[in-house]
Structures are given as C-alpha cells and as structure tokens.
Amino acid sequence: MDKILEAVVMSSYPNNVKQGLVRRVIEASKQPMDSEQCWSMLELCTKLYLIGDTKYKREIGKEVLEVYGHYHPEEFEEFFNVRFLLSLLQEGYGPLGKRSHYVLDYIQLGLQFVLESPSANSIFSLLRIEVLRKVCERPSPKQCAKISKLLTQHPQCIPTGKHQVLFCQQLIRCIGQFQCVSEGEDDIMEFLEQVNKVSGLLQRIWRTQTSAILPSLKELFTIISSTEEQEVPSNALASVVQFVPLELMDGVIRNLTNDDSISDVQMMMAIGRMIDWVSWPLGKNIDKWIIALLKGLAAVKKFSILIEVTLSKIEKVFSKLLYPILREGALSVLQYMLLSFQHSHEAFHLLLPHIPRLVASLKKEDSNSATSSLEQLAELIHCMFFRFSGFPDLYEPVLDAIKTLPIPNEDRIKHLLGQNAWTSQKNELACFYPRLASKSETGKIGLINLGNTCYMNSVIQSLFMASDFRHAVLNLTEGNSQPLMTKLQSLFAFLEHSQRPAISPESFFSASWPPWFTPGAQQDCSEYLKYLLDRLHEEEKTGKRIYYQQLKESSLMSQAMEHQSINKTLVEKMFGGKMMTKIRCLKCLNVSSREEAFTDLSLAFPPSDRPICRPGSTSALQVEEIGPQFIETPKNQPTGSPWVRRKPAVSGDPAAKPVLVETLGFREPREAAHPLSNSAVGVDTTKDPHLASAEQTRAPKECQSAGDLINYFLSPERLTAENQYHCEKCASLQDAEKVAELTEAPHYLILTLLRFSFDPQTMKRRKILDNVSIPVVLQLPVPISSEATEDVCPHGKGRSDMGSTFVSTVYDLCSVVVHSGISSESGHYYCYCRECTDTVPHAQPRDGTPKPASNKQLDFEIPWYLFNDTRVSFSSFESVSNVTSFFPKDTAYVLFYRQQVGRTSSPIHEAVAEARKLHSEPSLSKDLMEAISKDNILYLQEQEKEARNRAAYISTLPKSPLWWRDFERDKDDDSSSGGCSPAGGGGGSGSFHGLVF
C-alpha cells in the first residue's frame, strides 16, 4: 500500500485526481493490517511530512499519520519511540539533516497518540532535556515559536526544577536575539505572532511556578544592562515584561535600584533600552514598568542617570505618538519624563520643533485616540509653559498649534508638577542645571539661577545692558570704600570678558541680598532693584564723606568744599531724577510744594471707574494724539503754573491743554484726534516706517500704554472727604488738589508698573494682568529755566510763545523686565534688553523747530536680546510688544528708558555729559583681569574633560534607530492608511517596520 501511495503522490495527475486516489488509500488504512505494512506506511508518511518539497505532500503525510495513530496505536507507539525522537532532535531527518524545519511539528503531531502509552514518560523526559538544549542553541524566532507551541500543548514536556529556571532564562536570551529580517507587513505580523507564542509560554510557566519569575527578570536585566560590544537586545523583550505580575513591581524595582553591584552605566543602559520598548506594539504594562524604574532611580537620587536617559530618549518617545497602536503607552512615559524633569527646560525644549507637526497630524487623524491624546498633550505643554516661562520666541509656534485645545487651570498644573517631581528638595538638583556647550551666538553671557533668583538675574542684566552705567562701573577705581560696587564691577567684568556661556552671581547675590528676603523664595524684582540702587548710593555717599573728611583734615578746605558741593553719586548721575509735589488749597489757593529725589517712577493703574482718556472724550484730562515733536501749551497759559493746565474744565471755559507725555512705537490704531481734544500720549505712524506693519502686533482695543500710566501719575488728584488736606494758611482741613511734575529728568528713567495689589478677600497680593503697550520712544515734559528757554527758541519764539517752561525730554526704550505668573511670590522673571547709545546729534533747523524723532529711525537697527537666566538669544521689539498677547501671564513689569542726550532740548547736566565720555574701553584692574583669564583657562580645561567624558558615555549608549524618521515619513506620506500609520493607519510595509524596529 505504501508503494501505491508513493506512486500516487509522485504522479503527474491533477491534484483532484490524486486526492480521490489518496482517499481510497486512507480508507484502506483504517482496516486491520500487519505490523510490517504499518511501519512501511509510517516511514513513507514521515518522509512526506519532514522532507516533502510541496505543501500538498506534507498535508498528505500528516493526514495518513493521524489515521495510523488512531487506528493502529500499537504500531504507531512502537514506531514513535524515544530513540527515533532523539535522532530527529539531534540529527534531523534524511538528506536535510538538521535543516529540516518540521521536526518539532512532527513530534507535536505524534505526541497526541502516545500520551497514554507506557513510553509516554520516557518521551516526556527526553523532550524536557532536548527543548532545553534547543533553546541554548539560540534557535530562530520560528523554531522558538514551535517549541513554545509544543510545550504549551504538552506541558508535561516543560523542564522542571532547576532546569525550569534555566529554561526560562535561556528562552529570554533567545528573545533578546530575535530580529525580523523582512520589512513586509505580513512577515512582521508573523514575527509578532511568533514572539507572542514564546512570551506566552513564559507566562504559563510563571503562573504555575512563581519562583521562576525573579531569576528570569534577573537574566532579563543582565541582557539589557550589558555594556559589552554586541548587537542591541531585541525590543521583543518587551513582550516578556508585560506578563510579570504587577504586585511584584515594587519589590523588583527596590532591589534593582539598591543593588550596589549594578553600576550607573549598566543602569543607564538598562533604562535606556527599556524606554525603547515603547516601540513594541500591543504590549501591556510596559509603560508602568518604565515609569516605576524611573521613579525608583529618583527615590535613590540617581539624578545623573535620569537626566542623561531623558535627554537621549525623550524625542524618540515623543515620535511614537504618531502611531495609534503605541500612543497610550508612549504618552504615559512622555508625561512622566517631562513632568519629572523640572530642574531644567532642556528636555521640553528638545520637543519644541516637533510639536506643531505632531499636533497637525493628530488633528488630521480625527479619531477618539487622537482627540484624547491632543488634550493630554496640550495639558502637558501648558504645564511646561508654566514651569519654564520666559521663552516667548520659542513657544509662540507651539502655542499657536494648541490654541484651540483646552487650557488646564493653575491648580491642576501645580498638582501635576507637584506629584511628579523627582524630589521636593530643589537644592539636591543644584549641580544639574542646564549644561551649555558653548557661548550664546549673541556673544552675551547668561546668569545661573541660584534657586528662585531670576528676579536678581533680570535686574543685573538690565543694569549691565545700560551701557553708560556699565562703563561707569567698569571704570571705577575707588573700591575700598565701596565693597558692593566692587562686587558689581567684578560681575560686570565677567559678563563682559568671560568665555563661559553663563556665570554664577553667587558672590554678588550674597552681598546684595536684602535681609528681609526669604532664602530660596521668589521675590519682587522691583523691590530688589530699589534696595540695590539705594545700597550703592549710600555706600558711595559714605565713601565720599570719608574722602571729604580726609581733605578737610589735610587743610585742603577749598577742594573739600568743591568736592562736597558738586559731586553726585553714580546712582544719582545715572538714575536720579527729581520731582516736585504741589498741593493747592481750593479755598485760599495757597500752594505748598516739596521736591524729592527718585530713582524710579512707580506707576499705578487707573481704577476701573476711571477710564483711559481717549480722543474725542469729554474728560477734563483728555489726551491729544500728536506726532513726535515738542509740545506747545496755550499762549495764554501763565508761565510755570501747573494749575491752569490741570484743573477740571468748567462749563463755558475753553478746554485747557495739559503738558504732554508722548509715546512712539507699536501701539493700537486709534481714530483721528479731534481738533479740540487734549491728548497727552500718542503715536505718529507717519514718522516711523516700521509702524506700517504694526497692525498685526498691536494690543487689544482698550489696551493701556506706558504713556497712559505716566499721564495718570502726573494728573491732578483731588483731596476731599477723608483725604482732605490740612492747610496751614486756613489752619483747618480743606479740599485740595495735589499734582506732581518732573523737575529733573534722569539719564536712565526706570518705570515700575504697580501690578501687584493686596486683595482683602484672599488676603494675598494679586497681580493685575492688564496688557500695557510699550512705546519704543517716550517724551516726558520737564520744566527748564528761562535762560534755557531762550537757548531752545532763539528766533522769534519767546516764553509767551512757548506757553510754559515745559519741554519734552526724549527717551529710548532699552530694557523690559517681564514677570511671568499671577503672584509676586511666585512665577518667573526674564528680560528683553538692547544697548542704546548716542549717535551724532542732529543739527537743529535755523528756525528752532526740532527735527522729528524718525530721523534716528527709532533705533530699530539696534538688536534686542532675551535674557532668561543662563539662556541668551536674539529677539525683537515685536516680541517685546506681543509677549502678553501670546502669554497673558507674562507682563511687562519694569521698564528702562535712556535719555537721548544728543537730542534733549534742555541743558545737559553733568551726569549726561559724563555718561557720553564713558564709552571708551574700560581699563580693569590687573587683579580683576588676571581672575578672568584664570577662569577662562579653567573653563577650557573643564570643557576638554567634559568632552572626553561625554565621548566615553556616548560609546556606551545603546544604538537605536533614527527616531526622526517617523516625522519625516509622516510629512512625506500623507496618503497612508491602515491600522498602524501615523494618521490612523498602517501605511506601507516600511512604516510598519519602522514602528516596531
């Protein structure tokens, strides 16, 4: 019969004819027959099954074998013996030998017919040994899957005892070497199925023998933590972890992170390779294990490992959000990595270029998964905005991409940041601040944040960029009596000449720190600035007093008197101005006045019931929109009297024009000024060619300007009711009017916008978030003497023509300190700065009419810089103007303006004259120059050492695919579809292969 069957199978008949003949042979095989005939048929069917060159032959062999197993069990058992099976497993079959791929399938087929036979136990014992030997030979994924299928169907063949643990470990070794060599989607699906069968066998073993789990995990960790030069362990190992019971997680992680025998490099390698497992599709709980190990490392303060791994892997994790099949796990890992990386913006900033493209892809996908992920991603991004504010130029494209997505409230943000931080002790991360490889392309140097010291850093950078003040400080030689000024000089010198990307202001901070400030807490930068300037002023006064006393004692009385009378402190020369406060009794019209010095103007916001004066309104303090020119007051206004121009309009009286504060720059469009309106602040777009494109950057319709706030500051205040004034002439409380006017303009005008007010309901200082447009050029009314008036208008226009002794002093914006946050006790400070210097003064026309400010082009050619602690970057006035529009909690707080000395219409006082001489190269002391040179050499040595260490570290990192190909593929292939593509898809085989491997 075997000859007949062989002849039929080998014949050239059509398969349907062969199938009919084979049916007859099979039916005949069910009948009783002698042992020899059975053996002949079993040998033929074994040959067809194991080395048949077509699927048809193998199927015929399988079908006949099953018949003989059912109808001739004794002969089958005798044929299917231990010796035969051992030969198959060790030597293979026929001419193919060990290359025969169907030995394990054949054994699995035959086992079902000998389970109850006396030889069954011998066969099981043989297979327990042989499958262990097989896996030690590292078979292919296909062969491993066949072993797993055999053992899953016949668990009696699974090794036992110590061999079982060894079998699990060797099986994990096999998985670690699995590689899918084909990029075809069908082949990849087959590969995934094979891996799942192998890992499923491990799950089955662990369920019955939990004692095998920990040794298996130890072997797994050994594989992924290996630093030896070898092939990268397969991501298929992720399929193993998903079957480890979660109740073991805490103990396993605790043992790993507290094991002193595991080096940092090994741990870094292990966690890096685990993070790569987010690429493994359909894995369960993989993200939980990754996050648990990251948290475990944070618990034992392995911050350097966490930082290195996060920075090297976060972009790859982010790229996996493109794939729906990976999205949930990848997003969980990404959330923890970002929310825990709170000491530095580095990790978040690595993602900024990729966020808009990912958001666009998720919106295009339009699935429930994409919608949910978008909302979670937006929440995560807003948390990062909150934590790392001060990068408006970088954040604008991201903010624009997510502008339609929900914004979490601040409590939610604080909760997320609080529960995910590596540590609550910020000082533990002090040595892990952002590493800056090189100096900023701007050539400027940043300042290291010493722990909520951004308020100081912003002030220092603003003072440093005030070039006249900087040059004066660097040129100082009297250091013994001014220790704080000496430290400031040293800090400025390092900011000017250091090769470091950022320097530490620790020494200056310790010397300048107000004693009532709470260590480590956020502070008010305006309060710090006032304290600092006051300290510098008082220190220099004390030094001058000592010097004066020495001159007096040495009988140089004339020099002493001269020194005492004419010398001002540097703070007075640069920032000092004077203001006259006058109070007029409305009953007797008696006026009392008091002049005070100031270094900054604190500008309050008008109350809500007092709207901003706009053109065409009927307010007594209407503002007049004018171009950049000198301000003229009515000819009939008495010289020097502030009362006529400020008093409320009386019915029937002509409207009185106030002395004007004029602003130039990016401002909101307004209606044409009414011919009779009185505007103290305005913009003349015809004078500035850059303002033509300002339409897109202007503030909201009711946005106030810095000029509006100055006008409000200078406007009259009625003292009535409980605020009545005690008039000395009347000897009683009377209604009065109080007014302030600038009597001496400072060289640098500092404006502080009083954004923080006490809220009696919450008992906290709240922040006024109103947007304030900032003019790039500001003109202030300052009184001048009669002689100066004649000098300004020598031809035809006397004092009566001028109308008063007030004249405009022009200022250029040079720095803006921005506060990001909603409270003075929290948030972040950063600043925009530029260096304003004098150009050659423009000659005035012979008729005395001042030339328009646009001749200087408003200094738009001067570059702006953004200083944010260690980071310094190029910026623009457009960014300064728009920052609050994009980021409502980022508001201008302190403004620095520099007087245009070459253009002022009043005589230049000695401070300004001296400031113009300070731009020669400062001559630093020998000791200071040596200190800078030594530090620069030290920095170069540190860089060399860091480069060597970095190269050694990179050589140990696991080599993984280029993550950015995911983004490039998404950009180039918009038509992909299916279950695994970035847009809900599968796409071509290439995209799927990139997903898994």
PAZA-475220 format. One record per residue (C-alpha): x, y, z. Coordinates in steps of 0.05 Angstrom, whole numbers, plus 5000, padded with zeros to 4 digits. Layout:
N
XYZ ...
//
This chain:
997
500050005000 505850475014 508250384942 501350554916 501051184959 508051394939 506551284865 500151694871 503552274907 509452284858 505052234797 503452804749 495952734757 491953354774 491153454850 483753304847 485152624816 490752494866 486152684923 481052154901 486251614899 489151834966 482251794997 481851064978 488650925008 486651265073 480250875077 484150225066 488950435121 483350425172 482849685164 487049185203 493849045173 500348725193 505849085231 510649095173 505649435128 504249955182 511650115190 512450195115 506650685113 509151065175 516151135144 513251395079 508651895114 514352125159 518652235097 513052625062 511853065124 519053215141 522353305073 516553365024 518053924975 510854164970 505554345019 500953824987 505853255002 506553485075 498953515083 498252805055 503652555102 500252895162 493352615145 495851895138 499951945202 493652165240 489851555212 495251075234 495651405302 488151305311 487150615280 493950285293 496150555361 500749985380 504650015315 504850775319 507450755391 512750255371 514850695312 514651345351 519851135402 524951505444 530851315402 527551555338 525552215370 532552325398 535452215329 530452715299 532053245351 539653175349 541052975277 534853165238 531952735182 534252485115 538552895068 536553555101 539053335168 538653895220 535954355166 529254015167 524354545193 518654085211 521653625264 518253985322 511553995284 512253245271 513653105345 507753525367 503353155317 505552475343 505352625417 497852645418 497551895401 502551655454 500152045515 497151435547 502450945525 507650635572 513151005535 510051685546 514151865608 520551675573 518752125515 516952695562 523652625599 527352625533 523653255509 524953625575 532353555563 532253665488 528054305489 532854605540 538654415494 534954705435 533855385466 541155405489 542955365415 539056025403 534155785351 530556265304 524056605325 520256105282 523455495316 522655815385 515255915369 514655185351 517954965416 513155425453 507255145416 509554435432 510554575506 504154975512 500154395483 504153885523 506354205588 509053525612 514953675567 516854325602 523354255641 522454205716 526354405779 532854775767 532354625694 525855015690 529155655716 534955545668 530055425611 526356085625 532956455627 535356155562 528656285529 529357025549 536357005518 533256755454 528057305454 533657815464 536657595398 530257585357 530558015295 525658095239 529658095175 523858265129 520258935122 513958625093 507858745136 505658015131 512457785153 512458275211 505658045234 508257335232 514257545273 509957875325 505657255330 511856825340 514457285395 507657265430 507756505430 514556485462 512957005515 506256665526 509956035545 513856425598 507256685625 504655975631 510855745668 510756345715 503456225733 504955525758 511955665784 512456375811 519456215838 521956245766 519956975757 525457335795 531156925765 528157055696 527757805709 534957795734 537057485668 532957995630 536358565667 543258255654 541658265580 539258985575 544559265621 550358945585 555559455563 559658975520 560259105446 554758675416 548258715379 542859125413 537958675450 531458595413 525459025432 521758365432 523958315505 518258795519 513558225508 516557875569 515558445618 508058505604 506957825637 510557985702 505358075757 504758805777 504658625851 511958445844 513859125815 515559495879 520058955905 523558845839 524859585828 527159685900 532159105894 534859375828 535760095849 539059905915 543759385885 550859655894 553559155844 549959505787 554060085760 551060735737 553060575665 549459905669 543260225699 543360765646 543960235591 538159835621 533260405629 535060685560 533460015528 527059945567 524860625542 526060365471 520659845486 515260365476 516260185402 513559485416 506259435394 500759125435 505059065497 501459155563 504159485626 510759645592 509860395608 508460225680 515059855688 518960415654 515860945698 516760515760 524260445746 524861195733 521461335799 525860825834 532061175808 529361845832 528061545901 535461365908 537462035878 540661765815 539262425781 545062405733 542361755703 535362045697 537962665663 542262305612 536961805595 531462315589 535362775544 537562205499 530761855494 525162365501 524962545427 524261815407 518661705457 515162335431 515662095359 511661465377 505561885390 504661875314 502361145318 495560975348 497960275367 503560565411 500361215432 497561045501 504060765529 508561275496 504361845523 504661575594 512261525591 512762215559 508462535612 512662265669 519262435635 517163155623 513563285688 519262995729 524663375691 523464025728 530464285742 531664495670 527964665606 532664235564 528163625556 521964035538 525764475490 528263865452 521063735433 519164445412 520964365337 516763735332 510363925370 506864325315 507663765264 505163235313 499163665332 497463765259 497963015247 493462845306 488263355284 488363065215 487362365242 480862575275 479961945318 478061855391 485161655406 487962275372 482962745406 484462465475 491962495463 491563205438 488063425502 493163075546 498863345505 496164055510 495563985585 502763735588 505264315545 501664835589 504964525650 511664625616 509865335597 508265465670 514565135696 519365425644 516666105626 520866645594 521766345524 516366715484 520166685418 520865925424 513865805449 509766215400 509365675345 507465145397 502265605429 499365745361 498864995346 494964845410 490965495415 484265135404 485564595456 483164645529 487665005579 488364695649 487465145709 493365315753 491364845810 491464265761 498264475734 501164535804 498263865823 501463515763 508163845775 507963705849 506462965845 511662805792 517863185814 524062765827 525063105894 521863655935 528763905955 530964375899 537964435925 539063695910 538863865836 543164485841 549064155807 544863905749 542964575718 542864605642 549564455611 551364975559 556264725509 558365395483 557266135490 550866425461 551166635388 549467325412 556167385447 552567545512 553267145576 547766865619 547066835695 545966185733 539666155774 541666015846 534665795865 529066285850 534066845837 531367025768 528967685797 536267875811 538767605744 533868025705 535768655744 543268525735 542568415660 538369045653 543569455690 549169135651 545769305585 545170025608 551670165573 553170845605 552270545674 556369925657 562270335631 562070785692 562170175738 567869845700 571870495702 571270585777 577770565816 575470735887 573870035911 576070025984 570170436009 565070115963 565169355972 558469245939 560369665879 566869285874 563068625870 558468925818 564569145778 567368445782 560768145759 560268635701 567468485682 566067745678 559667865638 563968275590 570067835583 568567125606 568666545557 563366165596 556266115569 553766315638 556866525704 554666475775 552867125811 553266795879 558367275909 554467885888 547867575909 550467445979 552868165985 546668495955 541168055984 536068446025 536068166096 528468106098 528067676036 526466946049 532066486025 530166065965 523566425954 521466835895 521867595907 519668245876 524968475826 522869205834 523869165909 530768855898 532669385847 530769955893 534569635950 540669525906 540970235879 539870515949 545570085976 550270305921 548271035931 549171026007 555770646001 558571165953 555971745996 559471446056 565871386016 565472095992 564172336063 570371986087 574372276029 571672976044 573572906117 580672706097 581173316052 578573756108 583573476158 589273586108 587474336105 585274286032 578874646051 577474935982 577874255949 573773956003 568174465994 568274365919 568273615926 562373635974 558174115933 558773855862 559873105866 553872655858 553971905867 553971465806 546871235821 544571965823 548172125758 545171535721 538371405752 536972015795 531472495779 527473005818 520073105826 516173685854 509673535891 504974135899 498674185939 493874765928 488374935977 481975025938 479475535989 485176025996 489075795935 495475755976 500575275946 505574855985 510974475949 516273945964 521773695918 524072975924 529372555890 527471895857 530771315820 524471025792 517271215779 512070745807 506170765760 499370555786 493770315742 487670765738 481670485775 476370145733 471470725745 476471205714 477171015641 483171195599 482471865565 481371745491 480972235434 474272575429 472272445502 469972995548 474572845606 478073435635 484673065626 483772875554 489872645516 491972935450 494972495395 500872845366 506972695325 513972655353 515173395364 515873885421 509574025459 506574705459 501774955512 496675515501 499676205493 495276495548 497675985599 501576315656 508876115655 510575575705 503575475731 501274755733 494374915757 491175225696 493074655651 490874125701 484474385733 477874075713 474374425656 468974905678 462674995637 463875565589 471375565596 475775365538 478974685545 485974735572 491574315542 495873935590 503373865584 504073235543 507472565551 508772295481 510071585461 512471285396 512470555377 507869965366 501170195391 493970045376 490570415318 486270975341 481371455308 483872115284 484672615340 479073115348 481573825334 479674045404 481873415441 487573445490 491972825484 497972715528 500172065495 500171885422 503371535364 505171835297 505771255249 507671725193 514171875229 516371155233 516970705172 516970085217 510070235243 506670095177 506969345192 504869425264 497569265252 498468525270 502268655334 498169175368 494869075435 487368975447 482769565435 482769825506 490069675519 493470205561 500470455545 506170645590 504771365570 497571295594 500171075662 505171655665 499472135648 495371845703 501371915750 502272645732 494872825731 491873235789 488872865848 483073165888 483873115963 476873105992 472672776046 477172336088 483172546047 482573296060 488873706065 490774106127 492074806101 496975196144 494175856120 486975656134 489075266196 483974736180 482374136136 480574366066 479174065998 485574105957 488773885893 495473525891 499773495829 506673215814 511473445760 518373235739 523373775753 529773405734 529872835683 534372245700 539271975649 536071285655 528671305670 526170695707 518670575705 515670045752 508569845734 504969715800 501869045781 501468755850 495868975896 493268695961 486668325955 482968366022 478467776003 484167275993 489067656039 494167585984 497668035934 494267935868 497168125800 493968605751 494568235684 492568825640 496668865577 500669515572 503469715505 510569955510 512970545467 519870485438 520771245445 517971655502 517672405512 516772695581 515073415600 520673715642 521074445663 527074865641 529675535663 528176185627 535276215601 534675515574 528175715540 531676285504 537075795482 532075305454 527975815416 532576405400 528876625337 522176945349 519176465400 519776725469 516976465533 510076715517 510176345452 512375715485 506775795534 510475495593 517375285617 515974545600 519674195544 519873475521 525673025540 526372435493 527771725518 529271075482 526970415509 532869975528 530369435575 523869095595 523568625655 517768135646 514267765703 511067105685 505866875735 500067125776 503367285842 509467675865 511267085909 511666605851 512866595776 519066765737 522767375713 526367485647 528268105609 528968395539 534768875531 538569265479 544469745482 542270465469 547970945455 548271645427 549171795354 551872445327 546772975348 542573235291 543473965276 537274355291 534074775236 535275515238 528075665257 528875265320 523874725301 526274055327 527473515276 522772915280 524772315320 524271865260 530972145235 534171665284 529671105258 527670975330 533970545337 530469945305 537169735277 539769605348 538868865363 534568625421 536668055466 532567605510 535967435577 532866845613 537766625667 543066215631 539866285563 541166885519 538166945450 536767455396 529867765398 526068355371 521668935392 515868565360 516868005411 517168515467 510568825443 506968155433 509167755494 502867885535 498367765475 501167065468 502366935541 497367305585 501167175649 507667465620 507168205631 511968795629 513768995699 519969445700 521969885641 528670215630 529070825584 535371215565 535271955551 537272155481 542772615504 544372885435 537273105425 534973385491 532574095489 534774255559 541874385581 545573725592 547173645666 553773375688 551372655693 549472625620 555772985599 559972475637 555871895610 557672085539 565072025557 564571335586 564470925522 571970875516 574570175531 574370085607 581069965640 580169405690 584869295748 590568795739 587768335792 580968305760 583768165691 588067605719 582067305754 578167305689 583967005650 584866445701 577466285700 577466265624 583265765625 579665355677 573365355634 577165095574 580164535616 573164365642 570664345570 576163865549 574663405608 567263425594 568363265521 572562645540 567362415590 561762535540 565262135486 566261565535 558861585555 556261615484 560261005466 556360615518 549460845496 545160325461 544760445387 537560545366 534160735301 533661465280 527361695315 526362295270 524861855210 517961775240 516762525230 519862535160 515561945139 509362285166 511062915127 512462565062 506862045062 500162375072 496161835038 497861255084 492160865115 491160245157 492060055230 499060295244 500360925204 501561595238 494561815218 490661215239 493860785196 498460235175 501260515112 506460145073 510859595100 516560085110 512660495160 510559885200 517659615202 520060295227 514760275281 516959615311 524359645298 
//
